[in-house]
Amino acid sequence: MTYVLGIETSCDETAVAVVNDGREIVSNVVASQARIHERYGGVFPEIASRQHILHIVPVLEEALAQADLSLEEMEAVAVTYGPGLAGSLLIGVNMAKGLALAAGLPLIAINHLEAHIYANWLDTDREIEFPLVCLIASGGHTNLVLMTDHGKYRALGQTLDDAAGEAFDKVARLLGLGYPGGPEIQSAAKDGDASAFDLPRAWLKGTYDFSFSGLKTAVLYLVRDYDAKREVAGGNDGVPVADIAASFQAAVVEVLVEKTNLAAKENAARQVLLAGGVAANALLRQQMAERVSVPVLCPPPEHCTDNAACVAAVGWFKLGSGQRAGWDLDVVPGLQLVPQDSTS
């Protein structure tokens, strides 16, 4: 057994987990700040940093207690060092450095985007076959990458403006729904007609890139039109929230699915992996399974959002390949999965 301790503080979740042999979750503790940031309609960075300071030690203690293991029984400490909010990342990295130094353990630096991908290895015996295409869709990122082996990636496409999850958050706010926007839009869309509004899709033909700002702006104008009509005509007829939510969700999902399917076909992928918070969306999962030409794998919804188990999972693979971080490890808020102008 090889236990790796994972630490994740890239945004507004304080998370610590213990994973055995890169696949078995022994413990996975997450302290969410969603309710705190809901009033702002998004994450307030300074508040997030302060909450991490309050939560990190209790969450660490709970993760070790649930695992019934001590720090000294770990083989390594893996920590997210980017991308993310600088202040939040610093809390996790400094905690990881202190723990690793005190216990004489290797320190392993983890890219947050790569961690999302490795959620697909957790608590499953399914075989994952390379080459594969991975769609990473979250509040801050929308990326398509070709993965040819562990740790080997080639960038295929990315968002040119809003990430998919960011668009969900902004549209939810326009519709008067809560935060985070993804679950709120999905819930509202259940009672809506996805064909009620013909919202735009930015196909960006000839590329695997994404753009959701035009879609978001179309919703903004739609909401304004309904508000203006109500003011002129009077009455209580308001914005058709359910129909707009369903139409918006359908537009985002269609683009994500079609781009991913095309990337899989043109790169001879054997499988498709979904990763990131948006991968928890039920319509996306359904449409991917039905319309993509190769098998589609996705983590359980609870493993799609930020957590430390996926950090520990990728840490185990890096430990086995001899990768180590130095004590001078610093945070990189704008870290990319694949550096620009790189093909592997």
N, C-alpha and C positions, 0 to 999 in steps of 0.2 A: 504494500500500500504506500502511495506517495501523496501525502496531503499538501495542498497548496492553499495558503490564505490569500484571498482576494479583497482588495479595497477599491471602492468606487465612489468618487465625490465630484464628478465632472460638472454636475448641474445642481439640481435641487433634491436629489436623493442621497442620503448617507447610507452606504451599504457595505457590509462585510460578509464574506462567505468562506466556507471550507469545502473544497472539492477534492475528491479522491481519484487519482489516475486520469484526470482530465475529463471525466464523464459523470461520476457519481456525486450528486449534491449531498453533502453531509449536513450542512447548515447554510441558510441563506437569509440574512436579516436585512430589512430595508426600512429606514425611517424616511417617510415621504413628507415633503413640505408643501404639497399641492394646495392644501386648504389655506395655508398662510399666503401664498402668492395669488390665490384666486381673485382677490380684490383688485389686483393690478392687471389681470388679464394676461399675465406672463410672469416670468421669473425676475425678481428684483435682486440683482447680483450681490449687493452688500448684505441684504438680509439672508440670502442663501449661505454666504460664507459664515455668518455668525451662527446660523443654525447648525452647520456642519461642526463647528467647534463644540457646541452643546451636545451633539448627538454621537460624535465619533467614538468616544470611550465607552459609553453604555452599549452602543451597537456592537463594538468589538467584543466586549465581555459577553454579550448575549450569544453571539455567533460561536464563540469558543465553548460556552456552557451548553448550547444545544448540541454541539458536536461531541461533547464530553471529551475534549482534547485540550492540551495546553499549547502555548506558543512554541515551546521547545519540541513538540512533536510534529511541527510543520517542516516541510522540506524547503520552502521558499515563501517569500512574500511578493505578491504581484499587485501592482497598483496602476491605475489610470493616470497618465501624465499629459494627456491631450487627446483630441481637442476638447474644449469646454471653457467654462468661466475661470479666469485666472485665479481669483481668490478661492473659489471652491476647490480647484485642483490642488492648490498649495496645501490645504488641510490634509487631504489624503496622502499626498506625496511625502510630506513631512512626518506624518504618522507612520507610514510604511518604512521610511528610513530609520526612524527611532526603533521600531520593532525589530527590523532586520539586524540592525547593528547590535542591539541588546542581546538578541538570541543567537547571533553569529550565523544568520541565514542569508542566502543569496537574495538580492533585490532584483526584481524583474519589472521592466517598464512596459506598459501595455497601452496600445492605441485603442481608444474608446470604440472606434468604428470596427476594428478587428474583433474586439470583444463581442460586439453585437453578432457578428458572423458566427462566432464559436458557441453561441447559445444553442445552435443546431446540434452540437455534440453532447449536450447535457441530458442525462437520465434517459438514454436511448441506446439500443443495440443496432439501430439501422446503419447500414453501410452508406457512407458518403463517398461518392465517386468523382474523381477529377478527370477532365476539366469541368468546371461548373461555373455558372453565372450567378452572381449574388446581387440582389437588390437590397440596398440599405436605405430604409426610409424612416426618418425620425423628425423630431422637431427642428433640428438644426442641419440635417443632411438628407440629400437624396442622391444616391450614387449607384451606378451599375458597374460592377467589376468582374473581370474574368479571373478565376482562381485556378491555377494549374497544379498547385500542391500546397502543403502547409506553409504559410508565410510568403507565398509567391502570387503576386497580383498584377493585373494590368488594368488600368483605368479605361473604361469604355465610354462612360458618360456621367454627367452630374447636372444638378440644377444650376441654371444661370441666374436665378433670383431667389424667390422664396422656396424653402424646402416644403415637402408635402405636409409634414406635421405642422410647420409654421402656418401654412395656408389654412389648415383645419382650425388652428387656434384663432386666427384672425377672422375667419368667416363665422366661427362660433360667437365671437364677440359682436360682430355685426348683427347677428340674429338674436342677441340677448341671451345666449346660452352660457354655460359655465366654462371653467378651465379645469383640466386641459380639454382642448376642443375636440380631439379625436373621439373619445367615448360619447361626448355630448352630441356631436353631429350624427354619429351612428345611431344613438338612441332616438333622436328626433326623426331621422330618416325612415325609421320603421313604419311610421304612420303617413309617409309621404309618397308622392308619385314621382319617380325618377325621370319620367318623360315630360313633366309639367313645364320645364324650362329648358330650352336648347342653349345650354351654356357652352362657351368656347373651349376647344382643346388645342393646345399649342403642340403641334406634331414635330416641328423643327426637323423637317424631312432631311434624310441623309446623315443624321446624327443620332446618337443615343442620349442626347441631352434632354433636360426637362425645363419647363418654365410654367410657374403657377401664378405669377403676379397678375397676368391678364384675366385669368379666371376669377381671382379674388376681387379685382376691380369691377368685373361684370356683376358680381354679387352685390358689391357696394352700390352701384348705380341702380340695380334692381330694387334694393331695399329703399333707397332714396325715392324712387319713383312711387312705390307704394305709400310711403309716408306723405309725399306731396299730394297724391290723389286723395288720401284720407283727409288732409287739411282742407282741400278745396271742396270736396263733396260732403264732408262731414260723416258722421256715423262711426261705428266701432269696428269696421272691417280693417284688420291690420295686416301685417306682413304674413304671407303663408309660409311660416317657418319650416314646417315638415316637408313641403314640396321643394322649397329651395335647398334644404339640407340634403334631401335625397338626390336632387339634380346635381348639386355640387359634388357629393360623394361619388356619384356615378361617373362624372367627368374626370375626377382625379384617378379613380380606379382604372378606367378604360385606358388612359395614357400609360399608367404604370404597367399594366398587364401587356399591352401591345408592344411597348418598347422592350420589356423583358423577354417576351416571346421571340421577337425579332433578334435580339442579342443572342439568345440561346441557339436559334437556328443558324445564324451566320457565323457563330464561333464553335460549332459542333460540340456544344455542352451536353454532358450526359445527365446533368441534373440542374435544377434551379433552387437556390436557397433564398429564403426571405429573412430579413433581419431588421431590427429597429422597432420603435414604438408603433409606427403605422402598420407594421406587419401583424399587429393584433386585430386589425379591422376585419370583421367577418366577411364583408362583401369582397374585399381584396383577396382573402384566402380562398373563398369560393370560386371567384373568377379565375384566379391563377390555376387552381386545380382543374377547372373545366376547359380552359382555353390555351394553356401553355403546352407545347408539343412534347415536353420531356417531364419526368417526375418532378414535382415541386415539394420541397421539404420546408417546414416552418416550425419554430419552437412553439410550445404552449404560450398563450397570450401573456401569462405572468412572467415569462422569461424574455418577452420582447422588449419590455420597458427596462430602464436602467437598473442594473443589479450587479452584485459583485461575483456571483457564481460564474458568469461568463468571463469575467476578468480572470478568475482563478483557473478556468478551463484553458484559455489560451496561454496562461502562465505556465501550465503544466507542459504544454507542447514546446514552449520556448525553453523551459528548464531542460527538457530532454535533448534539445539541439545545442545546448551550451551557451545560450544567450544570457547575459548578465548586464545589469546597469551599475554604473559607478555611483559613489556617494555624492558626486556633483550633479546628479540627476536634477533637472529643472523642469518646470511645467512648460508646455508648448500649446497655448490656447488655440492656435490656428493649424494644428497638426493635420496633415493629410494622410490618407491610407497609402496612396501612391504619390510620390513627389511629382511635381509638374515636369513634363518632358521625359518622364521615366516610363519604361515599358515593362518593368518586372519588379 
